[in-house]
């Protein structure tokens, strides 16, 4: 299980040194289960790829893709908090759509490939 902190991390830790509960304001902690089963527990209906593709990416790029999947789970929690706590408005609807799209890109592995030296920008003299 991994704990991720939102903004005001330093101030929050000063108020809550054991980092087990939120202190106040907009600071909160999100527990993200980083086991393969938990990270791969998502619907692929709106994605370009299926779970076999996700499993392959997890095997080929374990650190990078595992981080992406954890971020996607964090975004899911963010969406749930907005839906549960926020007043309905067009901004929130658009923001939720943006979070859903980013979560999909992360789960599709769009950012998982590490580029080798041959793909680095060349310096022009």
Secondary structure, 3 states (H helix, E strand, C coil): CEEEECCCHHHHHHHCCCCCCCCCCCCCEEEECCCHHHHCCCCCCCCCCCHHHHHHHHHHCHHHHHHHHHHHHHHHHHHHHHHHHCCCCHHHHHHHHHHHHHHHHHHHCCCCCCCCHHHCCCCCC
